[in-house]
Protein backbone atom coordinates (compact mmCIF):
# COMPACT_ATOMS: atom_id res chain seq x y z
CA UNK A 1 0.00 0.00 0.00
CA UNK A 2 0.91 3.62 -0.25
CA UNK A 3 2.19 5.27 2.89
CA UNK A 4 4.57 8.12 3.63
CA UNK A 5 5.60 8.74 7.23
CA UNK A 6 7.36 11.63 8.94
CA UNK A 7 8.03 12.69 12.50
CA UNK A 8 5.64 15.43 13.56
CA UNK A 9 8.15 17.81 15.14
CA UNK A 10 11.85 18.70 15.00
CA UNK A 11 13.49 21.32 17.19
CA UNK A 12 16.95 22.73 16.37
CA UNK A 13 19.08 25.67 17.43
CA UNK A 14 19.60 28.55 15.04
CA UNK A 15 22.81 27.97 13.08
CA UNK A 16 22.75 24.19 13.48
CA UNK A 17 21.84 21.73 10.73
CA UNK A 18 18.32 20.33 10.58
CA UNK A 19 17.69 16.81 9.31
CA UNK A 20 14.09 15.93 8.47
CA UNK A 21 13.37 12.27 7.76
CA UNK A 22 10.74 10.48 5.73
CA UNK A 23 10.00 6.82 5.05
CA UNK A 24 7.85 5.46 2.28
CA UNK A 25 6.55 1.99 1.51
CA UNK A 26 6.14 1.77 -2.25
CA UNK A 27 9.22 0.62 -4.12
CA UNK A 28 7.83 1.90 -7.42
CA UNK A 29 8.42 5.52 -6.42
CA UNK A 30 9.99 7.42 -9.30
CA UNK A 31 10.36 10.89 -7.81
CA UNK A 32 10.43 12.10 -4.23
CA UNK A 33 9.84 15.70 -3.25
CA UNK A 34 10.28 18.10 -0.38
CA UNK A 35 7.80 20.94 0.07
CA UNK A 36 7.71 23.75 2.62
CA UNK A 37 4.52 25.26 4.02
CA UNK A 38 4.55 28.44 6.08
CA UNK A 39 1.54 29.39 8.25
CA UNK A 40 -1.48 30.30 6.17
CA UNK A 41 0.36 29.72 2.91
CA UNK A 42 0.40 27.23 0.08
CA UNK A 43 3.12 24.67 -0.56
CA UNK A 44 6.50 25.70 -1.92
CA UNK A 45 8.50 23.11 -3.87
CA UNK A 46 11.99 23.04 -2.35
CA UNK A 47 13.65 20.23 -4.24
CA UNK A 48 13.10 16.76 -5.63
CA UNK A 49 15.17 13.69 -6.39
CA UNK A 50 14.83 10.99 -9.02
CA UNK A 51 14.74 7.48 -7.61
CA UNK A 52 17.97 6.41 -9.31
CA UNK A 53 19.94 9.09 -7.46
CA UNK A 54 21.44 8.84 -3.98
CA UNK A 55 22.02 12.50 -3.25
CA UNK A 56 21.14 15.94 -4.50
CA UNK A 57 22.52 19.22 -3.23
CA UNK A 58 21.05 22.67 -3.78
CA UNK A 59 22.67 25.51 -1.82
CA UNK A 60 21.81 24.88 1.87
CA UNK A 61 19.66 21.85 1.07
CA UNK A 62 20.92 18.28 0.75
CA UNK A 63 18.61 15.40 -0.08
CA UNK A 64 19.68 11.84 0.65
CA UNK A 65 17.81 8.83 -0.70
CA UNK A 66 18.31 5.28 0.55
CA UNK A 67 16.19 3.26 -1.82
CA UNK A 68 16.95 -0.05 -0.12
CA UNK A 69 15.54 1.22 3.20
CA UNK A 70 12.94 3.45 1.49
CA UNK A 71 14.27 6.40 3.48
CA UNK A 72 14.51 10.01 2.37
CA UNK A 73 16.04 12.89 4.30
CA UNK A 74 16.34 16.64 3.90
CA UNK A 75 19.27 18.39 5.52
CA UNK A 76 19.13 22.16 5.94
CA UNK A 77 22.52 23.65 6.72
CA UNK A 78 22.88 26.72 8.97
CA UNK A 79 19.21 26.74 9.94
CA UNK A 80 17.71 30.23 10.20
CA UNK A 81 14.51 31.55 11.79
CA UNK A 82 13.05 31.90 8.29
CA UNK A 83 13.26 28.12 7.95
CA UNK A 84 10.49 27.73 10.54
CA UNK A 85 7.70 25.93 8.67
CA UNK A 86 6.13 22.54 8.09
CA UNK A 87 8.10 20.33 5.72
CA UNK A 88 6.29 17.73 3.65
CA UNK A 89 7.73 14.71 1.92
CA UNK A 90 5.80 13.43 -1.13
CA UNK A 91 6.26 10.62 -3.61
CA UNK A 92 5.22 9.96 -7.18
CA UNK A 93 4.81 6.32 -8.09
CA UNK A 94 5.50 5.02 -11.57
CA UNK A 95 3.22 6.52 -14.19
CA UNK A 96 0.75 7.66 -11.53
CA UNK A 97 -0.03 11.36 -11.69
CA UNK A 98 -0.91 11.97 -8.06
CA UNK A 99 1.52 12.70 -5.28
CA UNK A 100 1.28 10.80 -2.00
CA UNK A 101 2.11 12.97 1.01
CA UNK A 102 3.35 12.58 4.53
CA UNK A 103 1.66 14.44 7.40
CA UNK A 104 4.48 16.98 7.59
CA UNK A 105 7.26 17.77 10.08
CA UNK A 106 7.06 21.05 11.94
CA UNK A 107 10.52 22.59 12.22
CA UNK A 108 10.96 24.70 15.34
CA UNK A 109 14.00 26.99 15.61
CA UNK A 110 15.37 27.78 19.06
CA UNK A 111 17.40 31.01 19.45
CA UNK B 1 5.54 35.75 -14.35
CA UNK B 2 2.42 35.05 -12.28
CA UNK B 3 2.40 31.91 -10.25
CA UNK B 4 -0.64 29.78 -9.51
CA UNK B 5 -3.60 31.86 -8.38
CA UNK B 6 -6.74 30.73 -6.59
CA UNK B 7 -10.02 32.39 -5.71
CA UNK B 8 -11.61 33.05 -3.39
CA UNK B 9 -9.17 33.09 -0.47
CA UNK B 10 -11.76 32.22 2.13
CA UNK B 11 -15.31 30.93 1.92
CA UNK B 12 -17.98 30.10 4.46
CA UNK B 13 -20.84 27.86 3.41
CA UNK B 14 -23.70 26.00 5.07
CA UNK B 15 -24.21 22.25 5.02
CA UNK B 16 -26.01 21.12 1.89
CA UNK B 17 -24.87 24.06 -0.21
CA UNK B 18 -22.68 23.92 -3.27
CA UNK B 19 -19.35 25.67 -3.83
CA UNK B 20 -17.10 26.48 -6.80
CA UNK B 21 -13.39 27.17 -6.39
CA UNK B 22 -11.20 28.56 -9.14
CA UNK B 23 -7.59 28.16 -10.17
CA UNK B 24 -5.33 29.71 -12.81
CA UNK B 25 -2.16 27.77 -13.50
CA UNK B 26 1.36 29.11 -13.73
CA UNK B 27 2.27 30.46 -17.16
CA UNK B 28 3.40 27.63 -19.45
CA UNK B 29 1.64 24.93 -17.45
CA UNK B 30 -1.16 22.84 -18.94
CA UNK B 31 -2.08 20.46 -16.12
CA UNK B 32 -4.02 21.23 -12.95
CA UNK B 33 -4.34 19.05 -9.85
CA UNK B 34 -6.61 19.65 -6.87
CA UNK B 35 -5.85 18.62 -3.30
CA UNK B 36 -7.72 18.80 0.00
CA UNK B 37 -5.67 19.54 3.10
CA UNK B 38 -7.33 19.05 6.47
CA UNK B 39 -5.84 20.77 9.50
CA UNK B 40 -2.64 19.09 10.66
CA UNK B 41 -2.49 16.70 7.73
CA UNK B 42 -0.79 16.38 4.39
CA UNK B 43 -2.69 17.10 1.16
CA UNK B 44 -5.00 14.44 -0.25
CA UNK B 45 -5.27 14.16 -4.03
CA UNK B 46 -8.75 14.86 -5.41
CA UNK B 47 -8.15 14.76 -9.18
CA UNK B 48 -6.02 16.01 -12.04
CA UNK B 49 -7.11 17.68 -15.29
CA UNK B 50 -5.24 17.70 -18.57
CA UNK B 51 -6.57 18.61 -22.03
CA UNK B 52 -9.92 19.47 -20.41
CA UNK B 53 -10.37 15.89 -19.20
CA UNK B 54 -10.12 14.33 -15.75
CA UNK B 55 -6.99 12.24 -16.09
CA UNK B 56 -6.86 10.66 -12.63
CA UNK B 57 -9.03 10.72 -9.53
CA UNK B 58 -8.30 10.07 -5.87
CA UNK B 59 -10.65 8.55 -3.28
CA UNK B 60 -13.24 11.30 -3.25
CA UNK B 61 -16.99 10.92 -3.80
CA UNK B 62 -18.81 12.11 -6.90
CA UNK B 63 -19.89 15.21 -4.99
CA UNK B 64 -16.47 16.50 -5.98
CA UNK B 65 -16.29 17.41 -9.65
CA UNK B 66 -14.15 19.62 -11.77
CA UNK B 67 -13.60 21.26 -15.07
CA UNK B 68 -10.68 22.55 -17.09
CA UNK B 69 -11.08 25.33 -19.64
CA UNK B 70 -9.25 25.81 -22.95
CA UNK B 71 -6.98 28.39 -21.29
CA UNK B 72 -5.95 25.64 -18.77
CA UNK B 73 -7.67 27.28 -15.81
CA UNK B 74 -9.78 24.99 -13.68
CA UNK B 75 -12.72 24.85 -11.30
CA UNK B 76 -13.45 22.52 -8.42
CA UNK B 77 -17.12 22.03 -7.55
CA UNK B 78 -18.36 20.44 -4.37
CA UNK B 79 -22.07 19.63 -4.00
CA UNK B 80 -24.12 18.84 -0.89
CA UNK B 81 -21.45 20.17 1.45
CA UNK B 82 -20.72 18.29 4.67
CA UNK B 83 -19.04 19.61 7.81
CA UNK B 84 -16.14 17.29 6.99
CA UNK B 85 -15.49 19.17 3.75
CA UNK B 86 -14.05 22.05 5.79
CA UNK B 87 -10.40 22.23 4.72
CA UNK B 88 -7.80 24.11 2.70
CA UNK B 89 -8.24 23.36 -0.99
CA UNK B 90 -5.04 23.58 -2.95
CA UNK B 91 -4.57 23.81 -6.68
CA UNK B 92 -1.27 22.78 -8.26
CA UNK B 93 -0.15 23.24 -11.83
CA UNK B 94 2.48 21.38 -13.82
CA UNK B 95 3.58 20.61 -17.36
CA UNK B 96 2.46 17.34 -18.86
CA UNK B 97 5.79 17.12 -20.67
CA UNK B 98 7.77 17.50 -17.47
CA UNK B 99 9.03 14.07 -16.42
CA UNK B 100 9.57 15.11 -12.82
CA UNK B 101 5.93 16.20 -12.50
CA UNK B 102 7.00 19.31 -10.58
CA UNK B 103 3.81 20.67 -9.13
CA UNK B 104 3.56 24.33 -8.15
CA UNK B 105 0.90 25.28 -5.67
CA UNK B 106 -1.37 28.24 -5.22
CA UNK B 107 -2.07 29.80 -1.81
CA UNK B 108 -5.25 27.77 -1.38
CA UNK B 109 -8.89 28.45 -0.61
CA UNK B 110 -9.94 28.00 3.01
CA UNK B 111 -13.46 26.51 3.02
CA UNK B 112 -15.47 26.46 6.24
CA UNK B 113 -18.74 24.55 6.29
CA UNK B 114 -21.10 25.38 9.17
Boltz contact constraints between the chains, C-beta under 6 A:
constraints:
  - contact:
      token1: [A, 31]
      token2: [B, 100]
      max_distance: 6.0
  - contact:
      token1: [A, 42]
      token2: [B, 105]
      max_distance: 6.0
  - contact:
      token1: [A, 42]
      token2: [B, 106]
      max_distance: 6.0
  - contact:
      token1: [A, 42]
      token2: [B, 107]
      max_distance: 6.0
  - contact:
      token1: [A, 42]
      token2: [B, 108]
      max_distance: 6.0
  - contact:
      token1: [A, 43]
      token2: [B, 105]
      max_distance: 6.0
  - contact:
      token1: [A, 48]
      token2: [B, 100]
      max_distance: 6.0
  - contact:
      token1: [A, 88]
      token2: [B, 42]
      max_distance: 6.0
  - contact:
      token1: [A, 92]
      token2: [B, 101]
      max_distance: 6.0
  - contact:
      token1: [A, 97]
      token2: [B, 48]
      max_distance: 6.0
  - contact:
      token1: [A, 97]
      token2: [B, 56]
      max_distance: 6.0
  - contact:
      token1: [A, 98]
      token2: [B, 45]
      max_distance: 6.0
  - contact:
      token1: [A, 98]
      token2: [B, 56]
      max_distance: 6.0
  - contact:
      token1: [A, 101]
      token2: [B, 42]
      max_distance: 6.0
  - contact:
      token1: [A, 101]
      token2: [B, 43]
      max_distance: 6.0
  - contact:
      token1: [A, 102]
      token2: [B, 42]
      max_distance: 6.0
  - contact:
      token1: [A, 103]
      token2: [B, 41]
      max_distance: 6.0
  - contact:
      token1: [A, 103]
      token2: [B, 42]
      max_distance: 6.0
  - contact:
      token1: [A, 104]
      token2: [B, 42]
      max_distance: 6.0
